Amino acid sequence: MEIRDAEYQEWFNEPKIGYWSKKPLDNTIVLCEHWSLKNDPNVKVIGTELQLYNLFSKKLKEDGWQINLDHQDELLPEYLEAYKDNNKKPLIINLKQRI
């Protein structure tokens, strides 16, 4: 029984998207997501699942970001290089068109 308690405690302390989520957020695989923001330009964000969750939480609190739509995009080699050059911290790429 002690092993199960330890496993539960480990699972309980891992970050989740919501209280209903049973899958911990991955902090190993780098992703590229496209966020269509309400009242802001669209952005691509590069980082791990956990980093993107934390980034969105911060931007929601500080800047009031709200996502209308989001989807995963292909992680291009240049995005991965930029992520590595940024000390493996999440990146925000503004997709606002220049006129």
C-alpha positions in Angstrom: 0.0 0.0 0.0 2.9 2.4 0.6 4.0 2.1 -3.0 0.5 3.2 -4.2 0.5 6.1 -1.8 3.9 7.2 -3.1 2.7 6.8 -6.8 -0.4 8.8 -6.0 1.6 11.5 -4.2 4.0 11.8 -7.2 1.0 12.1 -9.6 -0.8 14.6 -7.4 2.2 16.9 -7.3 2.8 17.0 -11.1 1.3 20.0 -12.9 -2.0 19.4 -14.8 -4.1 21.6 -17.1 -7.2 21.3 -14.8 -8.4 19.4 -11.8 -10.1 17.0 -14.2 -6.9 16.2 -16.1 -5.2 12.9 -15.3 -2.3 13.4 -17.7 0.6 15.4 -16.4 2.0 18.2 -18.6 5.1 17.1 -20.6 8.2 19.1 -20.0 10.5 17.2 -22.5 9.1 17.5 -26.0 9.2 20.9 -27.7 6.0 22.0 -29.5 5.0 24.7 -31.8 1.4 26.0 -31.3 -0.6 28.6 -33.1 -2.8 30.7 -30.8 -5.5 32.9 -32.3 -5.9 35.5 -29.6 -8.9 37.6 -28.9 -8.2 41.4 -29.4 -4.5 40.7 -30.1 -2.4 39.5 -33.0 -2.1 35.8 -33.7 1.1 34.2 -32.4 3.1 31.1 -32.6 4.6 29.9 -29.3 7.5 27.5 -29.0 8.1 25.5 -25.8 7.3 22.3 -23.9 3.7 21.6 -22.9 4.4 22.7 -19.3 6.2 25.9 -20.5 3.3 26.8 -22.8 0.8 26.3 -20.0 2.8 28.5 -17.6 3.3 31.1 -20.4 -0.4 31.3 -21.1 -1.2 31.5 -17.4 1.2 34.4 -17.0 -0.1 36.2 -20.2 -3.7 35.7 -19.1 -2.9 37.3 -15.7 -0.7 40.1 -16.9 -2.1 41.0 -20.3 -5.6 39.5 -20.3 -4.8 37.1 -23.2 -7.7 34.9 -24.3 -7.3 32.2 -26.9 -10.1 31.9 -29.5 -8.6 29.0 -31.4 -5.4 27.0 -31.0 -3.7 24.2 -32.9 -0.4 22.5 -33.1 1.9 23.5 -36.0 4.9 21.9 -37.4 8.0 22.6 -35.4 10.4 24.0 -38.0 14.1 23.6 -37.5 14.6 27.4 -37.3 12.1 27.5 -34.4 13.8 24.8 -32.5 17.2 26.5 -33.0 15.7 29.8 -31.8 14.3 28.0 -28.7 17.7 26.5 -28.0 19.4 29.9 -28.5 16.9 31.3 -26.0 18.3 29.0 -23.3 15.3 26.6 -23.8 12.8 29.2 -22.6 9.5 29.6 -24.4 9.3 31.9 -27.5 6.4 34.0 -28.8 6.4 34.8 -32.5 4.1 37.6 -33.4 2.2 36.8 -36.7 0.9 40.3 -37.2 1.2 41.2 -40.8 3.3 44.2 -41.7 1.6 46.7 -44.0 
